[in-house]
Each structure stands twice: as structure tokens, then as C-alpha cells.
Amino acid sequence: MSFWREFFRPLPKFFSIRWRRNMIVYNKHKERNQFKREKMGQKFKEKAKSTFAKPSGIDLNEALKILQIESNYTVEQVEERFKRLLNTNDPAKGGSFYLQCKIQGARNTLLEELEKPQEQQEQEEQEEQKEENTEGTEKKE
């Protein structure tokens, strides 16, 4: 009996030391993984901002093909084709949700392309007004 007592006596000490060491290692890994998760979360947020900022990944030519519109189009043509194609591809009528998403993306792309020249004109007008204002103040001085 004394042999077995002597044999098992150091085991609790061994396991407690081992347990403490394992807990230290576990906590280090936990902290490192938490840091990685936070870093990945930041990367995901940045990526989400860049991808969700442009609602569709469709280029102009593909959008024109999807809506079956010629290159010289107007907002009315885009809206008309959009409504017609969206209604024909309604899932309740046996259409495809995927196609509806493609149609929506094509519409967004085309409308963004139409808005770009308007925004550029507005920016140029604002710059001209600023230049005129600065010239007017310089002449007064």
C-alpha cells in the first residue's frame, strides 16, 4: 500500500502544474485569436464598405445587354424596361429571383452612369463660381 501511495502522491501536483501551464497557453491563444478576429472584422467592414458602396458588380455593356437597351438611352427607357422585365421575371409568376437581382443591378448601373455627367457639370459650375468669387474679392482689394 505504501508503494501506491508514494506513486500517486506526486500526481495531483503534476496535474496542477500541467493544468496551470495549459491554462496560460490557452489564454495566450485565446487573446491572439481574439486579436485576429477583431482584425478580420475590420477587414470585413472595409471590404463591405467597398463592395456595398456600388450596389451591383455589373459593367455598362452587360447592363445594356440585360435591359436590352441601346447605348444612347434615357432614364425613361431604363425605367420602362426595368418595370417590364421585373414583372415578367416575378417569382410569383414563375420567374427567377436571380434574374430580378440582375435586372435591378443593371438598372442601378445605368442610372449611375447617367448621373455621373450631371455631377461633373455641377462640380465644374461650383468651381467656376468659386473662381469668380475669389477674383471678385481680389479686385476689391
N, C-alpha and C positions, 0 to 999 in steps of 0.2 A: 503493500500500500504506500509506503513512503516513497517508493520509486515513482509511482504515478503522480503523487502529489508534487514531488520535485519536478517532474516532467511538465506538468500542466501549470505550475506556478508562474513561469515567465510568459505564458501565452497571453493572458489579459494585458500585460504591459506591452508586449509585442504588437497586439492588435490595436491598442490605444495609440501607440506611436504611429503605426501604419495608418490608422484612421485619420489622425491629425494631419499627417503628411498628405494623404489623399484629399482631405478637405481643402488644404491650402492650394494644391494643384487644381482642384475642381473650381475653387473661387477665382483663381487666375484665369482659367479657361473661360469661365462664365463672364468675367469682366471683358476679356478680349473679344468674345463672341458678341457681347452687348455693344461694344465699340464698333465692331464690324456691321452689326445690324443697323446701328444709327447711321453709319457711313453709307451703307447700301440704301437706307431710307432717303438720305439726302440725294443720292444719285438718282433714285427713282423719281423723287419730286422734281428734280431738274429735268429729267427726261420727259416726265409727264407734262411739264410746262411747255417744253419744246414741241412735243407731239400733239398735245391738245390745243395748242395755240392755232395750229392750222387744222381745221376740222376734218379735212379729207386729204388723203395722200394721192390724189388724182391730179395728173398733169392736164394741161389745157387741151391737148389733142384728144386724150382719152375722154375728157368731159364732153367735148364736142361730139365724139362718136356715140357716147352713151345717150345723150339727149337728141342725137340726130339733127344737129343744127349746123349751118354753115359758119365759116369763120367770122363773117360780119353779122353779128347778132345784136339784138336789143334785149332789154330787161323783160319786155312784154313777151317776146318769143321764148325766152328761157322759162318764164313763169308758166306760160301756156303749155309748153312741152312737159314741164315738170309735173303739173297737175294731172295732165292726161296720162303720162307714164306711171305716176304714182297710183292713180286709181286703177289702171289696168293690172298692176302688179300687187294689188291689195291681197294680203294673205287670206282674208275672209272670202275672197272670190277665187281662191286657188292660186294666187300669185306667190311670189317669193319675197321674204323679208330681206334677204341678201341683196336682191336687185333693188329693192326700195332704198336700202342704205347706199348703194352705188349711185342711184339717181339723186339722192339727197346730197351726196358728196360732189357729184358733177355740178349740180345747181350752185352749191356754195362756192366751188372753184370759179365758175363762170361769173358769178356776181362779184366775187373778189377782184377778178380781172377787170371788170367794168368799173369798179370803184377806184382802182389804182390811179388811172389818169386824172380823175376828178380830185383825188387827194393831192396829187403832184401839182395840179393847177392851183389849188388853194394854197399850198405851201409857197409856190412861186409868187402868188399875189401878196401873201403876207410878207415875204422877203422884200418885195418891191415897196410895199407900204413902209416897212421899217427903214429902208434906204432913203425914201422920200422924207420921212420924219427926221432922220439923222442929218440929211442935207439941209432941211429947213432950220434945224437948230443951229447948225454950223454957220449958216448965212446970217442969222440974227446976231450971233456973237461977233 
